[in-house]
Amino acid sequence: MVAAWILAAPAAHALSQGTAPILSPEGEVTSGQLEYREHCASCHGLSGKGDGPVAEALAKSPGDLTQLRKKHGGKFPSQRVYRTIDGRDRVPSHGTREMPVWGSVFRLRQGSLSGSGAPPLTDDEVKARIKPIVEYVRSLQGK
């Protein structure tokens, strides 16, 4: 029993940090950290402090994602972060409801824009893709 817990503890920690490997709807191995790097770091930076390589070119500086818990009275706003990523909560500096760098990537299957006929992702598949990013952003707090 103790051995099982010892083996499971690192996996649970990785899941809670957004660094655990997950299988994307396209069957690719990824993680919240890798998805963040691909879709968020160009503006928010690898550290999440808003210092990404394109930050200087933006009219408004990207937010410092490492201070979200502090700005919300010590509680990480996971639902707000989720709704920002999926486009439900508008962030003026992101422009339209779809963030300009990756738009609807979390709702569409790979290749669906090229006329492959692939259906959009289900709500569960979208959640499975976004939740690890939220957990990764949670892991950046106070860094």
C-alpha positions in Angstrom: 0.0 0.0 0.0 2.8 2.5 0.9 4.7 1.5 -2.2 1.6 2.3 -4.4 1.3 5.7 -2.7 5.0 6.4 -3.2 4.7 5.6 -6.9 1.4 7.5 -7.3 2.6 10.6 -5.5 4.9 11.9 -8.2 2.2 11.4 -10.8 -0.4 13.2 -8.8 2.0 16.1 -8.2 2.8 16.3 -11.9 -0.9 16.4 -12.7 -1.5 19.2 -10.2 1.4 21.1 -11.7 0.3 20.7 -15.3 3.5 18.9 -16.2 2.1 15.3 -16.4 1.9 13.8 -19.8 -1.6 13.8 -21.3 -2.9 12.5 -24.6 -4.3 15.1 -26.9 -7.5 14.5 -28.9 -5.2 14.0 -31.9 -3.4 11.2 -30.0 -0.2 13.2 -29.3 1.5 13.2 -25.9 1.6 16.7 -24.4 1.2 18.5 -21.0 -0.1 21.7 -19.7 3.4 23.0 -19.6 4.0 22.2 -23.2 0.6 23.6 -24.3 1.4 26.8 -22.4 4.8 27.1 -24.1 3.2 26.6 -27.5 0.2 28.9 -27.1 0.9 31.4 -24.3 4.6 31.9 -23.8 5.1 34.1 -26.9 3.3 36.9 -25.0 3.4 35.8 -21.3 6.9 34.4 -21.4 8.2 31.1 -20.2 8.1 32.4 -16.6 4.5 33.8 -17.0 5.6 37.3 -16.0 4.5 38.9 -19.3 8.0 39.0 -20.8 7.5 36.8 -23.9 9.4 37.5 -27.1 6.5 39.4 -28.7 5.5 41.3 -25.6 7.4 44.5 -26.6 5.5 44.6 -29.9 2.1 44.6 -28.2 0.1 47.8 -27.6 -0.6 46.6 -24.0 1.8 44.5 -21.9 0.7 40.9 -21.3 -0.4 40.2 -17.7 1.9 38.8 -15.1 0.3 35.3 -14.7 2.5 34.6 -11.6 0.5 37.1 -9.5 -3.0 35.9 -10.2 -3.5 34.3 -6.8 -2.2 37.4 -5.1 -4.5 39.7 -7.1 -7.4 37.5 -6.1 -7.0 37.6 -2.3 -4.8 34.5 -2.1 -7.1 32.2 -4.1 -6.1 31.1 -7.6 -9.0 32.0 -10.0 -9.0 28.7 -11.9 -12.5 29.2 -13.4 -11.6 32.7 -14.6 -8.3 31.4 -16.1 -10.2 28.6 -17.8 -12.9 30.9 -19.2 -10.1 33.3 -20.4 -8.4 30.4 -22.3 -11.6 29.1 -23.8 -12.8 32.6 -24.9 -15.8 33.1 -22.6 -14.1 35.9 -20.5 -12.9 38.7 -22.7 -9.5 40.2 -22.0 -9.2 43.6 -23.8 -5.5 43.1 -24.5 -6.3 39.8 -26.3 -8.4 41.6 -28.9 -11.3 39.5 -30.0 -12.8 36.7 -27.9 -10.4 34.3 -29.6 -6.9 35.0 -28.5 -5.1 36.2 -31.6 -2.1 33.8 -31.5 -4.0 30.5 -31.4 -7.7 31.3 -31.7 -9.9 28.3 -31.6 -7.1 25.7 -31.5 -8.6 24.1 -28.4 -12.0 23.6 -30.0 -10.8 22.2 -33.4 -9.2 19.0 -34.3 -5.9 19.0 -36.0 -6.4 19.4 -39.8 -10.0 20.4 -39.5 -9.3 23.9 -41.0 -7.8 22.3 -44.1 -11.0 20.6 -45.1 -10.4 17.2 -43.6 -14.0 17.1 -42.4 -12.9 16.4 -38.8 -15.6 17.3 -36.3 -14.9 19.9 -33.6 -13.8 18.6 -30.3 -16.3 17.6 -27.7 -16.8 19.6 -24.5 -14.9 16.9 -22.6 -12.0 16.9 -25.1 -11.8 20.7 -24.8 -11.7 20.5 -21.0 -9.1 17.8 -21.1 -6.9 20.1 -23.2 -7.4 23.3 -21.2 -7.4 22.1 -17.6 -3.7 21.1 -17.6 -2.8 24.6 -18.8 -4.8 26.1 -15.9 -2.9 23.8 -13.5 0.4 24.8 -15.1 -0.5 28.5 -14.6 -1.5 27.7 -11.0 2.0 26.2 -10.5 3.6 29.6 -11.6 2.1 31.5 -8.7 4.5 33.5 -6.6 7.5 32.6 -8.8 
